[in-house]
């Protein structure tokens, strides 16, 4: 949770702990983990998924 509070990307177990703390229902959690997985991908991978200009670099 310290990473989240510092404005950095959390590890998945930290995100789980934060969602537990705020009592987020299980059916509402998948978008948080989808976003987290995309955020941890290397930039070229994200660019290819979204058709970005730097997809070739």
PDB file with SEQRES, HELIX, SHEET and CRYST1 records, atoms N, CA, C and O in Angstrom:
SEQRES   1 A   57  UNK UNK UNK UNK UNK UNK UNK UNK UNK UNK UNK UNK UNK          
SEQRES   2 A   57  UNK UNK UNK UNK UNK UNK UNK UNK UNK UNK UNK UNK UNK          
SEQRES   3 A   57  UNK UNK UNK UNK UNK UNK UNK UNK UNK UNK UNK UNK UNK          
SEQRES   4 A   57  UNK UNK UNK UNK UNK UNK UNK UNK UNK UNK UNK UNK UNK          
SEQRES   5 A   57  UNK UNK UNK UNK UNK                                          
HELIX    1 AA1 UNK A    2  UNK A    5  1                                   4    
HELIX    2 AA2 UNK A   12  UNK A   21  1                                  10    
HELIX    3 AA3 UNK A   26  UNK A   28  5                                   3    
HELIX    4 AA4 UNK A   30  UNK A   40  1                                  11    
HELIX    5 AA5 UNK A   43  UNK A   50  1                                   8    
HELIX    6 AA6 UNK A   53  UNK A   56  5                                   4    
CRYST1    1.000    1.000    1.000  90.00  90.00  90.00 P 1           1          
ATOM      1  N   UNK A   1       0.814  -1.189   0.000  1.00  0.00           N  
ATOM      2  CA  UNK A   1       0.000   0.000   0.000  1.00  0.00           C  
ATOM      3  C   UNK A   1       0.860   1.256   0.000  1.00  0.00           C  
ATOM      4  O   UNK A   1       0.408   2.325  -0.411  1.00  0.00           O  
ATOM      5  N   UNK A   2       2.070   1.129   0.450  1.00  0.00           N  
ATOM      6  CA  UNK A   2       2.950   2.298   0.460  1.00  0.00           C  
ATOM      7  C   UNK A   2       3.243   2.771  -0.959  1.00  0.00           C  
ATOM      8  O   UNK A   2       3.371   3.972  -1.196  1.00  0.00           O  
ATOM      9  N   UNK A   3       3.351   1.835  -1.908  1.00  0.00           N  
ATOM     10  CA  UNK A   3       3.596   2.216  -3.299  1.00  0.00           C  
ATOM     11  C   UNK A   3       2.410   3.010  -3.839  1.00  0.00           C  
ATOM     12  O   UNK A   3       2.594   4.008  -4.537  1.00  0.00           O  
ATOM     13  N   UNK A   4       1.196   2.571  -3.519  1.00  0.00           N  
ATOM     14  CA  UNK A   4      -0.008   3.258  -3.984  1.00  0.00           C  
ATOM     15  C   UNK A   4      -0.059   4.665  -3.398  1.00  0.00           C  
ATOM     16  O   UNK A   4      -0.314   5.637  -4.108  1.00  0.00           O  
ATOM     17  N   UNK A   5       0.184   4.759  -2.102  1.00  0.00           N  
ATOM     18  CA  UNK A   5       0.138   6.057  -1.429  1.00  0.00           C  
ATOM     19  C   UNK A   5       1.202   7.007  -1.960  1.00  0.00           C  
ATOM     20  O   UNK A   5       1.017   8.224  -1.930  1.00  0.00           O  
ATOM     21  N   UNK A   6       2.316   6.462  -2.446  1.00  0.00           N  
ATOM     22  CA  UNK A   6       3.392   7.289  -3.002  1.00  0.00           C  
ATOM     23  C   UNK A   6       3.145   7.629  -4.477  1.00  0.00           C  
ATOM     24  O   UNK A   6       3.947   8.327  -5.097  1.00  0.00           O  
ATOM     25  N   UNK A   7       2.025   7.130  -5.040  1.00  0.00           N  
ATOM     26  CA  UNK A   7       1.701   7.428  -6.428  1.00  0.00           C  
ATOM     27  C   UNK A   7       2.412   6.540  -7.429  1.00  0.00           C  
ATOM     28  O   UNK A   7       2.473   6.876  -8.611  1.00  0.00           O  
ATOM     29  N   UNK A   8       2.954   5.407  -6.981  1.00  0.00           N  
ATOM     30  CA  UNK A   8       3.628   4.459  -7.879  1.00  0.00           C  
ATOM     31  C   UNK A   8       2.709   3.276  -8.141  1.00  0.00           C  
ATOM     32  O   UNK A   8       1.739   3.058  -7.415  1.00  0.00           O  
ATOM     33  N   UNK A   9       3.022   2.509  -9.188  1.00  0.00           N  
ATOM     34  CA  UNK A   9       2.232   1.325  -9.495  1.00  0.00           C  
ATOM     35  C   UNK A   9       2.366   0.295  -8.382  1.00  0.00           C  
ATOM     36  O   UNK A   9       3.477  -0.003  -7.942  1.00  0.00           O  
ATOM     37  N   UNK A  10       1.249  -0.248  -7.927  1.00  0.00           N  
ATOM     38  CA  UNK A  10       1.312  -1.273  -6.886  1.00  0.00           C  
ATOM     39  C   UNK A  10       1.607  -2.645  -7.485  1.00  0.00           C  
ATOM     40  O   UNK A  10       1.400  -2.865  -8.678  1.00  0.00           O  
ATOM     41  N   UNK A  11       2.082  -3.551  -6.664  1.00  0.00           N  
ATOM     42  CA  UNK A  11       2.157  -4.958  -7.041  1.00  0.00           C  
ATOM     43  C   UNK A  11       0.748  -5.510  -6.895  1.00  0.00           C  
ATOM     44  O   UNK A  11      -0.072  -4.908  -6.202  1.00  0.00           O  
ATOM     45  N   UNK A  12       0.443  -6.639  -7.528  1.00  0.00           N  
ATOM     46  CA  UNK A  12      -0.924  -7.162  -7.495  1.00  0.00           C  
ATOM     47  C   UNK A  12      -1.385  -7.494  -6.078  1.00  0.00           C  
ATOM     48  O   UNK A  12      -2.562  -7.317  -5.762  1.00  0.00           O  
ATOM     49  N   UNK A  13      -0.474  -7.976  -5.211  1.00  0.00           N  
ATOM     50  CA  UNK A  13      -0.889  -8.278  -3.838  1.00  0.00           C  
ATOM     51  C   UNK A  13      -1.199  -6.999  -3.059  1.00  0.00           C  
ATOM     52  O   UNK A  13      -2.058  -7.002  -2.177  1.00  0.00           O  
ATOM     53  N   UNK A  14      -0.505  -5.912  -3.382  1.00  0.00           N  
ATOM     54  CA  UNK A  14      -0.797  -4.626  -2.741  1.00  0.00           C  
ATOM     55  C   UNK A  14      -2.158  -4.102  -3.199  1.00  0.00           C  
ATOM     56  O   UNK A  14      -2.916  -3.546  -2.404  1.00  0.00           O  
ATOM     57  N   UNK A  15      -2.457  -4.281  -4.473  1.00  0.00           N  
ATOM     58  CA  UNK A  15      -3.756  -3.858  -4.982  1.00  0.00           C  
ATOM     59  C   UNK A  15      -4.863  -4.674  -4.327  1.00  0.00           C  
ATOM     60  O   UNK A  15      -5.899  -4.127  -3.950  1.00  0.00           O  
ATOM     61  N   UNK A  16      -4.652  -5.971  -4.191  1.00  0.00           N  
ATOM     62  CA  UNK A  16      -5.644  -6.826  -3.521  1.00  0.00           C  
ATOM     63  C   UNK A  16      -5.890  -6.359  -2.097  1.00  0.00           C  
ATOM     64  O   UNK A  16      -7.037  -6.295  -1.654  1.00  0.00           O  
ATOM     65  N   UNK A  17      -4.835  -6.036  -1.384  1.00  0.00           N  
ATOM     66  CA  UNK A  17      -4.968  -5.564  -0.001  1.00  0.00           C  
ATOM     67  C   UNK A  17      -5.739  -4.251   0.054  1.00  0.00           C  
ATOM     68  O   UNK A  17      -6.570  -4.055   0.941  1.00  0.00           O  
ATOM     69  N   UNK A  18      -5.472  -3.357  -0.881  1.00  0.00           N  
ATOM     70  CA  UNK A  18      -6.175  -2.072  -0.904  1.00  0.00           C  
ATOM     71  C   UNK A  18      -7.659  -2.279  -1.221  1.00  0.00           C  
ATOM     72  O   UNK A  18      -8.518  -1.645  -0.609  1.00  0.00           O  
ATOM     73  N   UNK A  19      -7.958  -3.159  -2.170  1.00  0.00           N  
ATOM     74  CA  UNK A  19      -9.356  -3.430  -2.501  1.00  0.00           C  
ATOM     75  C   UNK A  19     -10.076  -4.089  -1.326  1.00  0.00           C  
ATOM     76  O   UNK A  19     -11.250  -3.811  -1.081  1.00  0.00           O  
ATOM     77  N   UNK A  20      -9.377  -4.958  -0.604  1.00  0.00           N  
ATOM     78  CA  UNK A  20      -9.955  -5.559   0.607  1.00  0.00           C  
ATOM     79  C   UNK A  20     -10.226  -4.497   1.658  1.00  0.00           C  
ATOM     80  O   UNK A  20     -11.282  -4.494   2.290  1.00  0.00           O  
ATOM     81  N   UNK A  21      -9.281  -3.604   1.841  1.00  0.00           N  
ATOM     82  CA  UNK A  21      -9.410  -2.545   2.837  1.00  0.00           C  
ATOM     83  C   UNK A  21     -10.651  -1.685   2.576  1.00  0.00           C  
ATOM     84  O   UNK A  21     -11.370  -1.315   3.504  1.00  0.00           O  
ATOM     85  N   UNK A  22     -10.887  -1.376   1.306  1.00  0.00           N  
ATOM     86  CA  UNK A  22     -12.036  -0.543   0.947  1.00  0.00           C  
ATOM     87  C   UNK A  22     -13.285  -1.358   0.627  1.00  0.00           C  
ATOM     88  O   UNK A  22     -14.289  -0.812   0.169  1.00  0.00           O  
ATOM     89  N   UNK A  23     -13.220  -2.673   0.872  1.00  0.00           N  
ATOM     90  CA  UNK A  23     -14.366  -3.574   0.708  1.00  0.00           C  
ATOM     91  C   UNK A  23     -15.000  -3.490  -0.690  1.00  0.00           C  
ATOM     92  O   UNK A  23     -16.220  -3.400  -0.831  1.00  0.00           O  
ATOM     93  N   UNK A  24     -14.147  -3.522  -1.707  1.00  0.00           N  
ATOM     94  CA  UNK A  24     -14.626  -3.520  -3.087  1.00  0.00           C  
ATOM     95  C   UNK A  24     -15.136  -4.925  -3.397  1.00  0.00           C  
ATOM     96  O   UNK A  24     -14.399  -5.895  -3.219  1.00  0.00           O  
ATOM     97  N   UNK A  25     -16.396  -5.057  -3.860  1.00  0.00           N  
ATOM     98  CA  UNK A  25     -16.944  -6.383  -4.158  1.00  0.00           C  
ATOM     99  C   UNK A  25     -16.149  -7.095  -5.259  1.00  0.00           C  
ATOM    100  O   UNK A  25     -15.581  -6.450  -6.141  1.00  0.00           O  
ATOM    101  N   UNK A  26     -16.118  -8.420  -5.196  1.00  0.00           N  
ATOM    102  CA  UNK A  26     -15.341  -9.232  -6.143  1.00  0.00           C  
ATOM    103  C   UNK A  26     -15.727  -8.958  -7.594  1.00  0.00           C  
ATOM    104  O   UNK A  26     -14.860  -8.943  -8.468  1.00  0.00           O  
ATOM    105  N   UNK A  27     -17.008  -8.744  -7.860  1.00  0.00           N  
ATOM    106  CA  UNK A  27     -17.448  -8.523  -9.244  1.00  0.00           C  
ATOM    107  C   UNK A  27     -16.989  -7.176  -9.799  1.00  0.00           C  
ATOM    108  O   UNK A  27     -17.041  -6.969 -11.012  1.00  0.00           O  
ATOM    109  N   UNK A  28     -16.547  -6.269  -8.955  1.00  0.00           N  
ATOM    110  CA  UNK A  28     -16.067  -4.950  -9.402  1.00  0.00           C  
ATOM    111  C   UNK A  28     -14.545  -4.897  -9.527  1.00  0.00           C  
ATOM    112  O   UNK A  28     -14.007  -3.880  -9.965  1.00  0.00           O  
ATOM    113  N   UNK A  29     -13.845  -5.959  -9.155  1.00  0.00           N  
ATOM    114  CA  UNK A  29     -12.376  -5.941  -9.128  1.00  0.00           C  
ATOM    115  C   UNK A  29     -11.674  -6.159 -10.465  1.00  0.00           C  
ATOM    116  O   UNK A  29     -10.599  -5.595 -10.667  1.00  0.00           O  
ATOM    117  N   UNK A  30     -12.228  -6.953 -11.395  1.00  0.00           N  
ATOM    118  CA  UNK A  30     -11.483  -7.223 -12.641  1.00  0.00           C  
ATOM    119  C   UNK A  30     -10.962  -5.994 -13.378  1.00  0.00           C  
ATOM    120  O   UNK A  30      -9.827  -6.036 -13.854  1.00  0.00           O  
ATOM    121  N   UNK A  31     -11.719  -4.900 -13.503  1.00  0.00           N  
ATOM    122  CA  UNK A  31     -11.153  -3.735 -14.213  1.00  0.00           C  
ATOM    123  C   UNK A  31      -9.895  -3.173 -13.550  1.00  0.00           C  
ATOM    124  O   UNK A  31      -9.005  -2.671 -14.237  1.00  0.00           O  
ATOM    125  N   UNK A  32      -9.816  -3.255 -12.227  1.00  0.00           N  
ATOM    126  CA  UNK A  32      -8.623  -2.772 -11.534  1.00  0.00           C  
ATOM    127  C   UNK A  32      -7.404  -3.599 -11.937  1.00  0.00           C  
ATOM    128  O   UNK A  32      -6.331  -3.050 -12.185  1.00  0.00           O  
ATOM    129  N   UNK A  33      -7.573  -4.924 -12.000  1.00  0.00           N  
ATOM    130  CA  UNK A  33      -6.452  -5.793 -12.341  1.00  0.00           C  
ATOM    131  C   UNK A  33      -6.116  -5.714 -13.830  1.00  0.00           C  
ATOM    132  O   UNK A  33      -4.948  -5.828 -14.204  1.00  0.00           O  
ATOM    133  N   UNK A  34      -7.125  -5.521 -14.683  1.00  0.00           N  
ATOM    134  CA  UNK A  34      -6.854  -5.328 -16.113  1.00  0.00           C  
ATOM    135  C   UNK A  34      -6.011  -4.074 -16.327  1.00  0.00           C  
ATOM    136  O   UNK A  34      -5.044  -4.082 -17.089  1.00  0.00           O  
ATOM    137  N   UNK A  35      -6.393  -3.005 -15.646  1.00  0.00           N  
ATOM    138  CA  UNK A  35      -5.649  -1.749 -15.750  1.00  0.00           C  
ATOM    139  C   UNK A  35      -4.233  -1.912 -15.215  1.00  0.00           C  
ATOM    140  O   UNK A  35      -3.276  -1.415 -15.810  1.00  0.00           O  
ATOM    141  N   UNK A  36      -4.102  -2.608 -14.090  1.00  0.00           N  
ATOM    142  CA  UNK A  36      -2.783  -2.839 -13.502  1.00  0.00           C  
ATOM    143  C   UNK A  36      -1.895  -3.628 -14.460  1.00  0.00           C  
ATOM    144  O   UNK A  36      -0.727  -3.287 -14.642  1.00  0.00           O  
ATOM    145  N   UNK A  37      -2.439  -4.677 -15.072  1.00  0.00           N  
ATOM    146  CA  UNK A  37      -1.660  -5.487 -16.013  1.00  0.00           C  
ATOM    147  C   UNK A  37      -1.206  -4.661 -17.214  1.00  0.00           C  
ATOM    148  O   UNK A  37      -0.073  -4.807 -17.674  1.00  0.00           O  
ATOM    149  N   UNK A  38      -2.074  -3.800 -17.720  1.00  0.00           N  
ATOM    150  CA  UNK A  38      -1.692  -2.937 -18.847  1.00  0.00           C  
ATOM    151  C   UNK A  38      -0.619  -1.937 -18.430  1.00  0.00           C  
ATOM    152  O   UNK A  38       0.300  -1.647 -19.196  1.00  0.00           O  
ATOM    153  N   UNK A  39      -0.737  -1.419 -17.225  1.00  0.00           N  
ATOM    154  CA  UNK A  39       0.235  -0.426 -16.748  1.00  0.00           C  
ATOM    155  C   UNK A  39       1.625  -1.026 -16.584  1.00  0.00           C  
ATOM    156  O   UNK A  39       2.620  -0.325 -16.767  1.00  0.00           O  
ATOM    157  N   UNK A  40       1.713  -2.311 -16.241  1.00  0.00           N  
ATOM    158  CA  UNK A  40       3.007  -2.950 -16.029  1.00  0.00           C  
ATOM    159  C   UNK A  40       3.645  -3.442 -17.324  1.00  0.00           C  
ATOM    160  O   UNK A  40       4.794  -3.883 -17.307  1.00  0.00           O  
ATOM    161  N   UNK A  41       2.922  -3.376 -18.458  1.00  0.00           N  
ATOM    162  CA  UNK A  41       3.495  -3.825 -19.728  1.00  0.00           C  
ATOM    163  C   UNK A  41       4.523  -2.816 -20.229  1.00  0.00           C  
ATOM    164  O   UNK A  41       4.416  -1.623 -19.944  1.00  0.00           O  
ATOM    165  N   UNK A  42       5.516  -3.293 -20.975  1.00  0.00           N  
ATOM    166  CA  UNK A  42       6.478  -2.360 -21.577  1.00  0.00           C  
ATOM    167  C   UNK A  42       5.764  -1.420 -22.545  1.00  0.00           C  
ATOM    168  O   UNK A  42       4.750  -1.791 -23.137  1.00  0.00           O  
ATOM    169  N   UNK A  43       6.278  -0.228 -22.706  1.00  0.00           N  
ATOM    170  CA  UNK A  43       5.628   0.771 -23.559  1.00  0.00           C  
ATOM    171  C   UNK A  43       5.383   0.309 -24.998  1.00  0.00           C  
ATOM    172  O   UNK A  43       4.288   0.549 -25.506  1.00  0.00           O  
ATOM    173  N   UNK A  44       6.324  -0.335 -25.682  1.00  0.00           N  
ATOM    174  CA  UNK A  44       6.041  -0.753 -27.058  1.00  0.00           C  
ATOM    175  C   UNK A  44       4.835  -1.685 -27.147  1.00  0.00           C  
ATOM    176  O   UNK A  44       4.082  -1.627 -28.119  1.00  0.00           O  
ATOM    177  N   UNK A  45       4.645  -2.535 -26.154  1.00  0.00           N  
ATOM    178  CA  UNK A  45       3.504  -3.447 -26.154  1.00  0.00           C  
ATOM    179  C   UNK A  45       2.211  -2.658 -26.044  1.00  0.00           C  
ATOM    180  O   UNK A  45       1.250  -2.931 -26.764  1.00  0.00           O  
ATOM    181  N   UNK A  46       2.184  -1.682 -25.147  1.00  0.00           N  
ATOM    182  CA  UNK A  46       0.983  -0.856 -25.007  1.00  0.00           C  
ATOM    183  C   UNK A  46       0.716  -0.084 -26.287  1.00  0.00           C  
ATOM    184  O   UNK A  46      -0.438   0.055 -26.693  1.00  0.00           O  
ATOM    185  N   UNK A  47       1.751   0.415 -26.925  1.00  0.00           N  
ATOM    186  CA  UNK A  47       1.578   1.188 -28.153  1.00  0.00           C  
ATOM    187  C   UNK A  47       0.978   0.315 -29.251  1.00  0.00           C  
ATOM    188  O   UNK A  47       0.107   0.771 -29.991  1.00  0.00           O  
ATOM    189  N   UNK A  48       1.425  -0.921 -29.365  1.00  0.00           N  
ATOM    190  CA  UNK A  48       0.889  -1.830 -30.378  1.00  0.00           C  
ATOM    191  C   UNK A  48      -0.579  -2.132 -30.114  1.00  0.00           C  
ATOM    192  O   UNK A  48      -1.369  -2.215 -31.054  1.00  0.00           O  
ATOM    193  N   UNK A  49      -0.953  -2.296 -28.858  1.00  0.00           N  
ATOM    194  CA  UNK A  49      -2.343  -2.597 -28.523  1.00  0.00           C  
ATOM    195  C   UNK A  49      -3.267  -1.449 -28.892  1.00  0.00           C  
ATOM    196  O   UNK A  49      -4.407  -1.670 -29.301  1.00  0.00           O  
ATOM    197  N   UNK A  50      -2.782  -0.231 -28.748  1.00  0.00           N  
ATOM    198  CA  UNK A  50      -3.620   0.934 -28.971  1.00  0.00           C  
ATOM    199  C   UNK A  50      -3.347   1.601 -30.313  1.00  0.00           C  
ATOM    200  O   UNK A  50      -3.896   2.667 -30.595  1.00  0.00           O  
ATOM    201  N   UNK A  51      -2.506   0.988 -31.145  1.00  0.00           N  
ATOM    202  CA  UNK A  51      -2.208   1.552 -32.456  1.00  0.00           C  
ATOM    203  C   UNK A  51      -1.443   2.854 -32.397  1.00  0.00           C  
ATOM    204  O   UNK A  51      -1.612   3.724 -33.251  1.00  0.00           O  
ATOM    205  N   UNK A  52      -0.597   2.988 -31.382  1.00  0.00           N  
ATOM    206  CA  UNK A  52       0.171   4.221 -31.199  1.00  0.00           C  
ATOM    207  C   UNK A  52       1.232   4.412 -32.254  1.00  0.00           C  
ATOM    208  O   UNK A  52       1.599   3.473 -32.960  1.00  0.00           O  
ATOM    209  N   UNK A  53       1.725   5.636 -32.361  1.00  0.00           N  
ATOM    210  CA  UNK A  53       2.730   5.976 -33.362  1.00  0.00           C  
ATOM    211  C   UNK A  53       4.057   5.288 -33.108  1.00  0.00           C  
ATOM    212  O   UNK A  53       4.774   4.963 -34.054  1.00  0.00           O  
ATOM    213  N   UNK A  54       4.399   5.060 -31.838  1.00  0.00           N  
ATOM    214  CA  UNK A  54       5.696   4.460 -31.533  1.00  0.00           C  
ATOM    215  C   UNK A  54       5.621   2.939 -31.448  1.00  0.00           C  
ATOM    216  O   UNK A  54       6.433   2.312 -30.768  1.00  0.00           O  
ATOM    217  N   UNK A  55       4.648   2.345 -32.138  1.00  0.00           N  
ATOM    218  CA  UNK A  55       4.473   0.897 -32.106  1.00  0.00           C  
ATOM    219  C   UNK A  55       5.668   0.169 -32.709  1.00  0.00           C  
ATOM    220  O   UNK A  55       5.952  -0.966 -32.324  1.00  0.00           O  
ATOM    221  N   UNK A  56       6.367   0.795 -33.640  1.00  0.00           N  
ATOM    222  CA  UNK A  56       7.497   0.150 -34.292  1.00  0.00           C  
ATOM    223  C   UNK A  56       8.793   0.312 -33.520  1.00  0.00           C  
ATOM    224  O   UNK A  56       9.745  -0.424 -33.779  1.00  0.00           O  
ATOM    225  N   UNK A  57       8.866   1.231 -32.596  1.00  0.00           N  
ATOM    226  CA  UNK A  57      10.121   1.480 -31.880  1.00  0.00           C  
ATOM    227  C   UNK A  57      10.303   0.561 -30.712  1.00  0.00           C  
ATOM    228  O   UNK A  57      11.311   0.646 -30.010  1.00  0.00           O  
TER     229      UNK A  57                                                      
END                                                                             
